[in-house]
Amino acid sequence: MVKSEERLGILLWFRLSRFYNQNIKKNQSKLKRSWNFDGNV
């Protein structure tokens, strides 16, 4: 049961990371101004 939950968590995290990476590429300057963020996640 734990393995299935971890696997779902990894899949969700991977999708969210891809989604945020796309937004970082689009709004990288805005993120750097507001978050002081590298964009190398």
PyMOL Python script that loads the backbone (N, CA, C, O; Angstrom):
from pymol import cmd

cmd.read_pdbstr("""\
ATOM      1  N   MET A   1       0.838  -1.206   0.000  1.00  0.00           N
ATOM      2  CA  MET A   1       0.000   0.000   0.000  1.00  0.00           C
ATOM      3  C   MET A   1       0.870   1.253   0.000  1.00  0.00           C
ATOM      4  O   MET A   1       0.598   2.218  -0.714  1.00  0.00           O
ATOM      5  N   VAL A   2       1.918   1.215   0.814  1.00  0.00           N
ATOM      6  CA  VAL A   2       2.812   2.372   0.872  1.00  0.00           C
ATOM      7  C   VAL A   2       3.501   2.586  -0.474  1.00  0.00           C
ATOM      8  O   VAL A   2       3.684   3.720  -0.916  1.00  0.00           O
ATOM      9  N   LYS A   3       3.881   1.478  -1.119  1.00  0.00           N
ATOM     10  CA  LYS A   3       4.578   1.593  -2.405  1.00  0.00           C
ATOM     11  C   LYS A   3       3.678   2.260  -3.450  1.00  0.00           C
ATOM     12  O   LYS A   3       4.138   3.107  -4.216  1.00  0.00           O
ATOM     13  N   SER A   4       2.410   1.884  -3.481  1.00  0.00           N
ATOM     14  CA  SER A   4       1.495   2.472  -4.464  1.00  0.00           C
ATOM     15  C   SER A   4       1.319   3.961  -4.197  1.00  0.00           C
ATOM     16  O   SER A   4       1.280   4.763  -5.131  1.00  0.00           O
ATOM     17  N   GLU A   5       1.213   4.331  -2.921  1.00  0.00           N
ATOM     18  CA  GLU A   5       1.050   5.745  -2.584  1.00  0.00           C
ATOM     19  C   GLU A   5       2.296   6.528  -2.957  1.00  0.00           C
ATOM     20  O   GLU A   5       2.199   7.632  -3.492  1.00  0.00           O
ATOM     21  N   GLU A   6       3.470   5.966  -2.678  1.00  0.00           N
ATOM     22  CA  GLU A   6       4.713   6.645  -3.037  1.00  0.00           C
ATOM     23  C   GLU A   6       4.819   6.800  -4.543  1.00  0.00           C
ATOM     24  O   GLU A   6       5.275   7.830  -5.040  1.00  0.00           O
ATOM     25  N   ARG A   7       4.394   5.768  -5.268  1.00  0.00           N
ATOM     26  CA  ARG A   7       4.486   5.820  -6.727  1.00  0.00           C
ATOM     27  C   ARG A   7       3.576   6.914  -7.278  1.00  0.00           C
ATOM     28  O   ARG A   7       3.966   7.658  -8.178  1.00  0.00           O
ATOM     29  N   LEU A   8       2.362   7.009  -6.734  1.00  0.00           N
ATOM     30  CA  LEU A   8       1.442   8.066  -7.165  1.00  0.00           C
ATOM     31  C   LEU A   8       2.028   9.435  -6.816  1.00  0.00           C
ATOM     32  O   LEU A   8       1.941  10.367  -7.614  1.00  0.00           O
ATOM     33  N   GLY A   9       2.615   9.556  -5.647  1.00  0.00           N
ATOM     34  CA  GLY A   9       3.217  10.821  -5.244  1.00  0.00           C
ATOM     35  C   GLY A   9       4.342  11.220  -6.190  1.00  0.00           C
ATOM     36  O   GLY A   9       4.466  12.391  -6.551  1.00  0.00           O
ATOM     37  N   ILE A  10       5.163  10.251  -6.592  1.00  0.00           N
ATOM     38  CA  ILE A  10       6.267  10.528  -7.517  1.00  0.00           C
ATOM     39  C   ILE A  10       5.721  10.978  -8.864  1.00  0.00           C
ATOM     40  O   ILE A  10       6.239  11.925  -9.456  1.00  0.00           O
ATOM     41  N   LEU A  11       4.671  10.305  -9.359  1.00  0.00           N
ATOM     42  CA  LEU A  11       4.090  10.691 -10.648  1.00  0.00           C
ATOM     43  C   LEU A  11       3.506  12.093 -10.576  1.00  0.00           C
ATOM     44  O   LEU A  11       3.693  12.892 -11.493  1.00  0.00           O
ATOM     45  N   LEU A  12       2.800  12.397  -9.491  1.00  0.00           N
ATOM     46  CA  LEU A  12       2.216  13.734  -9.348  1.00  0.00           C
ATOM     47  C   LEU A  12       3.316  14.783  -9.247  1.00  0.00           C
ATOM     48  O   LEU A  12       3.227  15.842  -9.867  1.00  0.00           O
ATOM     49  N   TRP A  13       4.359  14.488  -8.461  1.00  0.00           N
ATOM     50  CA  TRP A  13       5.463  15.436  -8.324  1.00  0.00           C
ATOM     51  C   TRP A  13       6.143  15.664  -9.655  1.00  0.00           C
ATOM     52  O   TRP A  13       6.507  16.796  -9.970  1.00  0.00           O
ATOM     53  N   PHE A  14       6.326  14.610 -10.454  1.00  0.00           N
ATOM     54  CA  PHE A  14       6.979  14.733 -11.753  1.00  0.00           C
ATOM     55  C   PHE A  14       6.156  15.622 -12.679  1.00  0.00           C
ATOM     56  O   PHE A  14       6.698  16.491 -13.362  1.00  0.00           O
ATOM     57  N   ARG A  15       4.833  15.397 -12.697  1.00  0.00           N
ATOM     58  CA  ARG A  15       3.969  16.219 -13.552  1.00  0.00           C
ATOM     59  C   ARG A  15       3.982  17.662 -13.105  1.00  0.00           C
ATOM     60  O   ARG A  15       4.065  18.569 -13.933  1.00  0.00           O
ATOM     61  N   LEU A  16       3.900  17.890 -11.795  1.00  0.00           N
ATOM     62  CA  LEU A  16       3.925  19.260 -11.283  1.00  0.00           C
ATOM     63  C   LEU A  16       5.262  19.921 -11.576  1.00  0.00           C
ATOM     64  O   LEU A  16       5.305  21.101 -11.926  1.00  0.00           O
ATOM     65  N   SER A  17       6.357  19.176 -11.436  1.00  0.00           N
ATOM     66  CA  SER A  17       7.680  19.751 -11.701  1.00  0.00           C
ATOM     67  C   SER A  17       7.797  20.151 -13.165  1.00  0.00           C
ATOM     68  O   SER A  17       8.351  21.208 -13.468  1.00  0.00           O
ATOM     69  N   ARG A  18       7.285  19.326 -14.083  1.00  0.00           N
ATOM     70  CA  ARG A  18       7.321  19.681 -15.504  1.00  0.00           C
ATOM     71  C   ARG A  18       6.477  20.923 -15.745  1.00  0.00           C
ATOM     72  O   ARG A  18       6.884  21.821 -16.483  1.00  0.00           O
ATOM     73  N   PHE A  19       5.287  20.976 -15.116  1.00  0.00           N
ATOM     74  CA  PHE A  19       4.396  22.117 -15.290  1.00  0.00           C
ATOM     75  C   PHE A  19       5.070  23.395 -14.796  1.00  0.00           C
ATOM     76  O   PHE A  19       5.032  24.418 -15.480  1.00  0.00           O
ATOM     77  N   TYR A  20       5.689  23.345 -13.608  1.00  0.00           N
ATOM     78  CA  TYR A  20       6.346  24.520 -13.063  1.00  0.00           C
ATOM     79  C   TYR A  20       7.585  24.890 -13.874  1.00  0.00           C
ATOM     80  O   TYR A  20       7.890  26.072 -14.032  1.00  0.00           O
ATOM     81  N   ASN A  21       8.298  23.895 -14.387  1.00  0.00           N
ATOM     82  CA  ASN A  21       9.464  24.194 -15.224  1.00  0.00           C
ATOM     83  C   ASN A  21       9.054  24.949 -16.475  1.00  0.00           C
ATOM     84  O   ASN A  21       9.764  25.859 -16.905  1.00  0.00           O
ATOM     85  N   GLN A  22       7.912  24.587 -17.072  1.00  0.00           N
ATOM     86  CA  GLN A  22       7.422  25.300 -18.242  1.00  0.00           C
ATOM     87  C   GLN A  22       7.069  26.735 -17.870  1.00  0.00           C
ATOM     88  O   GLN A  22       7.371  27.657 -18.627  1.00  0.00           O
ATOM     89  N   ASN A  23       6.435  26.938 -16.719  1.00  0.00           N
ATOM     90  CA  ASN A  23       6.079  28.277 -16.285  1.00  0.00           C
ATOM     91  C   ASN A  23       7.314  29.094 -15.951  1.00  0.00           C
ATOM     92  O   ASN A  23       7.346  30.302 -16.184  1.00  0.00           O
ATOM     93  N   ILE A  24       8.338  28.434 -15.402  1.00  0.00           N
ATOM     94  CA  ILE A  24       9.588  29.126 -15.089  1.00  0.00           C
ATOM     95  C   ILE A  24      10.240  29.622 -16.373  1.00  0.00           C
ATOM     96  O   ILE A  24      10.747  30.743 -16.417  1.00  0.00           O
ATOM     97  N   LYS A  25      10.232  28.801 -17.412  1.00  0.00           N
ATOM     98  CA  LYS A  25      10.820  29.224 -18.682  1.00  0.00           C
ATOM     99  C   LYS A  25      10.078  30.438 -19.243  1.00  0.00           C
ATOM    100  O   LYS A  25      10.692  31.333 -19.825  1.00  0.00           O
ATOM    101  N   LYS A  26       8.745  30.462 -19.064  1.00  0.00           N
ATOM    102  CA  LYS A  26       7.951  31.569 -19.591  1.00  0.00           C
ATOM    103  C   LYS A  26       8.128  32.822 -18.732  1.00  0.00           C
ATOM    104  O   LYS A  26       8.293  33.921 -19.261  1.00  0.00           O
ATOM    105  N   ASN A  27       8.094  32.659 -17.418  1.00  0.00           N
ATOM    106  CA  ASN A  27       8.076  33.789 -16.499  1.00  0.00           C
ATOM    107  C   ASN A  27       9.319  33.805 -15.609  1.00  0.00           C
ATOM    108  O   ASN A  27       9.241  34.128 -14.424  1.00  0.00           O
ATOM    109  N   GLN A  28      10.455  33.455 -16.190  1.00  0.00           N
ATOM    110  CA  GLN A  28      11.676  33.318 -15.398  1.00  0.00           C
ATOM    111  C   GLN A  28      12.061  34.649 -14.764  1.00  0.00           C
ATOM    112  O   GLN A  28      12.456  34.682 -13.599  1.00  0.00           O
ATOM    113  N   SER A  29      11.954  35.747 -15.511  1.00  0.00           N
ATOM    114  CA  SER A  29      12.335  37.050 -14.976  1.00  0.00           C
ATOM    115  C   SER A  29      11.411  37.456 -13.837  1.00  0.00           C
ATOM    116  O   SER A  29      11.863  38.006 -12.832  1.00  0.00           O
ATOM    117  N   LYS A  30      10.105  37.184 -13.991  1.00  0.00           N
ATOM    118  CA  LYS A  30       9.153  37.526 -12.935  1.00  0.00           C
ATOM    119  C   LYS A  30       9.455  36.741 -11.668  1.00  0.00           C
ATOM    120  O   LYS A  30       9.415  37.286 -10.565  1.00  0.00           O
ATOM    121  N   LEU A  31       9.762  35.430 -11.835  1.00  0.00           N
ATOM    122  CA  LEU A  31      10.080  34.606 -10.673  1.00  0.00           C
ATOM    123  C   LEU A  31      11.358  35.089 -10.004  1.00  0.00           C
ATOM    124  O   LEU A  31      11.448  35.099  -8.777  1.00  0.00           O
ATOM    125  N   LYS A  32      12.341  35.486 -10.792  1.00  0.00           N
ATOM    126  CA  LYS A  32      13.587  35.967 -10.204  1.00  0.00           C
ATOM    127  C   LYS A  32      13.347  37.254  -9.421  1.00  0.00           C
ATOM    128  O   LYS A  32      13.957  37.474  -8.375  1.00  0.00           O
ATOM    129  N   ARG A  33      12.451  38.107  -9.935  1.00  0.00           N
ATOM    130  CA  ARG A  33      12.181  39.366  -9.233  1.00  0.00           C
ATOM    131  C   ARG A  33      11.420  39.119  -7.929  1.00  0.00           C
ATOM    132  O   ARG A  33      11.753  39.690  -6.891  1.00  0.00           O
ATOM    133  N   SER A  34      10.385  38.255  -7.994  1.00  0.00           N
ATOM    134  CA  SER A  34       9.521  38.078  -6.836  1.00  0.00           C
ATOM    135  C   SER A  34      10.074  37.039  -5.854  1.00  0.00           C
ATOM    136  O   SER A  34       9.980  37.216  -4.639  1.00  0.00           O
ATOM    137  N   TRP A  35      10.644  35.966  -6.382  1.00  0.00           N
ATOM    138  CA  TRP A  35      11.091  34.870  -5.531  1.00  0.00           C
ATOM    139  C   TRP A  35      12.613  34.847  -5.348  1.00  0.00           C
ATOM    140  O   TRP A  35      13.110  34.172  -4.446  1.00  0.00           O
ATOM    141  N   ASN A  36      13.347  35.562  -6.175  1.00  0.00           N
ATOM    142  CA  ASN A  36      14.809  35.449  -6.232  1.00  0.00           C
ATOM    143  C   ASN A  36      15.175  33.992  -6.496  1.00  0.00           C
ATOM    144  O   ASN A  36      15.925  33.367  -5.745  1.00  0.00           O
ATOM    145  N   PHE A  37      14.622  33.476  -7.585  1.00  0.00           N
ATOM    146  CA  PHE A  37      14.586  32.032  -7.854  1.00  0.00           C
ATOM    147  C   PHE A  37      15.516  31.698  -9.014  1.00  0.00           C
ATOM    148  O   PHE A  37      15.559  32.420 -10.010  1.00  0.00           O
ATOM    149  N   ASP A  38      16.261  30.598  -8.883  1.00  0.00           N
ATOM    150  CA  ASP A  38      17.209  30.207  -9.926  1.00  0.00           C
ATOM    151  C   ASP A  38      16.495  29.679 -11.166  1.00  0.00           C
ATOM    152  O   ASP A  38      16.844  30.052 -12.286  1.00  0.00           O
ATOM    153  N   GLY A  39      15.506  28.820 -10.979  1.00  0.00           N
ATOM    154  CA  GLY A  39      14.882  28.141 -12.097  1.00  0.00           C
ATOM    155  C   GLY A  39      15.622  26.868 -12.466  1.00  0.00           C
ATOM    156  O   GLY A  39      15.382  26.296 -13.529  1.00  0.00           O
ATOM    157  N   ASN A  40      16.522  26.419 -11.593  1.00  0.00           N
ATOM    158  CA  ASN A  40      17.282  25.200 -11.867  1.00  0.00           C
ATOM    159  C   ASN A  40      16.752  24.020 -11.069  1.00  0.00           C
ATOM    160  O   ASN A  40      17.504  23.107 -10.727  1.00  0.00           O
ATOM    161  N   VAL A  41      15.457  24.040 -10.771  1.00  0.00           N
ATOM    162  CA  VAL A  41      14.863  22.921 -10.035  1.00  0.00           C
ATOM    163  C   VAL A  41      14.582  21.805 -11.026  1.00  0.00           C
ATOM    164  O   VAL A  41      14.077  20.750 -10.640  1.00  0.00           O
TER     165      VAL A  41
END
""", "prot")
cmd.dss("prot")
cmd.show_as("cartoon", "prot")
cmd.util.cbc("prot")
cmd.orient("prot")
